[in-house]
Amino acid sequence: MKNYSPDDYFQTTEQCIKNFYFRYYPFDQGRTIAVEKRLLVNLDEDYDCSLLCYIDRIVKTSDRYYEIHDYKTTSRIPTAEDIKKDKQLTLYALILKQRYPYIKKIRLIYHYLNFNEEISITQPIEELDEIKKTTIQLIKKIESSQVFPMKISKLCRFCRYKNICDQ
């Protein structure tokens, strides 16, 4: 693994900002209506199933879409399968729609800044009810669990529970 200096990070960040600026200038693709928007919703009236998110940016476009923008600084671009599995922005769409029921069209936009790449997905509103049901079921399953098997990964070194882990 390569060791990066603070100067390396500075140069990479500077290049990402330049790339973003020149790609989207004059920034007329839509109207930004929120940045770092905090949304907390309860998904189920009969069960405390609250979800909290911070959406990087919400944009309303001239074609009446609400766009959820998320900015990534990962070291690789995900595969189509990775994007399909990633539920972060789909859950953001669910939360946004629950909070603002008048929204009819949602687009999810991932910005991979290190690569100057954008991946855009239209989120069908009619799928959100099924996603909501699946999410509530998963929350209930997790909350009722008594056993939490260890999953060793490269993220273990950042885990706040490593002092009590059997790893």
C-alpha positions in Angstrom: 0.0 0.0 0.0 1.4 3.3 -1.0 2.0 6.0 1.6 0.6 9.3 0.6 1.9 12.6 1.9 -0.3 15.5 2.8 0.9 17.2 -0.4 -0.3 14.2 -2.4 -3.7 14.6 -0.9 -3.7 18.3 -1.5 -2.9 17.9 -5.1 -5.5 15.2 -5.6 -8.1 17.3 -3.9 -7.1 20.3 -6.0 -7.4 18.3 -9.2 -10.8 16.9 -8.2 -12.1 20.4 -7.6 -10.8 21.6 -11.0 -12.2 18.6 -12.8 -15.6 19.1 -11.1 -15.7 22.8 -11.9 -14.8 22.5 -15.6 -17.2 19.6 -16.0 -20.3 21.3 -14.6 -19.6 25.0 -15.3 -21.8 27.2 -15.6 -23.6 25.0 -13.0 -27.0 25.4 -14.6 -28.0 21.7 -14.6 -30.6 22.4 -11.9 -31.4 24.4 -8.7 -29.7 23.2 -5.5 -32.3 23.2 -2.8 -30.2 21.7 0.0 -26.7 20.8 0.9 -25.8 18.3 3.7 -29.6 18.0 4.3 -30.4 16.1 7.5 -33.5 14.0 7.3 -35.0 11.9 10.0 -38.1 9.9 9.3 -40.0 7.0 11.0 -40.7 4.5 8.3 -43.5 2.7 10.2 -46.3 4.3 12.3 -46.7 1.1 14.4 -43.1 0.4 15.0 -40.2 2.8 15.8 -38.2 2.4 12.6 -36.4 5.7 12.3 -33.8 6.4 9.7 -31.4 9.3 9.8 -29.4 10.5 6.8 -27.4 13.4 5.6 -27.8 13.9 1.9 -24.8 15.7 0.3 -26.9 17.7 -2.1 -30.4 17.8 -3.4 -31.2 19.4 -6.8 -34.4 20.1 -8.5 -34.1 20.0 -12.3 -36.1 21.7 -15.1 -37.6 18.4 -16.0 -39.0 18.2 -12.4 -36.7 15.5 -11.1 -35.3 15.7 -7.6 -31.7 14.6 -7.7 -29.8 13.1 -4.8 -26.1 13.8 -5.3 -23.4 11.9 -3.4 -19.7 12.6 -3.7 -17.3 9.7 -3.4 -13.5 9.9 -3.0 -12.9 6.1 -3.3 -9.9 4.7 -5.0 -11.9 2.7 -7.5 -15.1 3.0 -9.5 -17.6 0.4 -8.5 -19.0 -2.2 -10.9 -22.6 -2.1 -12.0 -23.2 -5.0 -9.5 -21.6 -2.9 -6.7 -24.0 0.0 -7.5 -26.9 -2.4 -7.6 -26.1 -3.7 -4.1 -25.4 -0.3 -2.6 -28.6 0.8 -0.9 -27.3 4.2 0.5 -28.9 6.5 -2.2 -31.9 4.3 -2.6 -32.6 4.7 1.2 -32.0 8.4 0.8 -34.6 8.4 -2.0 -37.1 6.5 0.3 -36.5 9.0 3.1 -36.8 12.0 0.8 -40.1 10.7 -0.7 -41.5 9.9 2.8 -40.6 13.4 4.0 -41.9 15.1 0.8 -44.7 13.0 -0.6 -45.3 15.4 -3.5 -42.0 14.3 -5.2 -42.8 12.3 -8.3 -39.4 11.7 -9.9 -36.1 10.9 -8.3 -32.6 10.5 -9.8 -29.6 9.2 -7.9 -26.2 10.6 -8.9 -22.9 9.3 -7.7 -19.9 11.5 -8.3 -16.6 9.6 -8.3 -14.4 12.6 -7.8 -11.0 10.9 -8.2 -12.0 9.7 -11.7 -14.1 12.7 -12.8 -16.9 10.2 -13.4 -20.7 10.4 -12.7 -23.1 7.5 -12.5 -26.8 8.4 -12.7 -29.7 6.1 -11.9 -33.4 6.9 -12.1 -35.2 5.6 -9.0 -38.7 4.4 -9.9 -41.0 5.8 -7.2 -43.2 2.7 -7.4 -40.3 0.6 -6.1 -40.0 2.6 -2.9 -42.8 0.9 -1.1 -41.2 -2.5 -1.6 -37.8 -1.1 -0.5 -39.6 0.4 2.6 -41.1 -3.0 3.5 -37.7 -4.8 3.0 -35.9 -2.2 5.1 -38.4 -2.4 8.0 -38.1 -6.2 7.9 -34.3 -6.0 8.0 -34.4 -3.5 10.9 -36.7 -5.8 12.9 -34.5 -8.8 12.1 -31.4 -7.0 13.3 -33.1 -5.7 16.5 -34.3 -9.1 17.4 -30.9 -10.8 16.8 -29.0 -12.2 19.7 -26.0 -13.4 17.8 -23.7 -11.2 15.7 -21.1 -13.2 13.9 -17.8 -11.6 13.3 -16.9 -10.6 9.7 -13.2 -10.0 9.4 -12.3 -7.3 6.8 -9.8 -4.5 6.2 -12.2 -2.3 8.1 -11.5 -4.1 11.4 -8.7 -1.7 12.2 -11.2 1.1 12.4 -13.8 -0.7 14.4 -14.9 0.8 17.7 -15.6 -2.7 19.1 -12.2 -4.4 18.4 -11.4 -4.3 22.2 -14.2 -6.8 22.8 -14.0 -8.7 19.5 -12.8 -12.3 19.4 -10.9 -11.7 16.3 
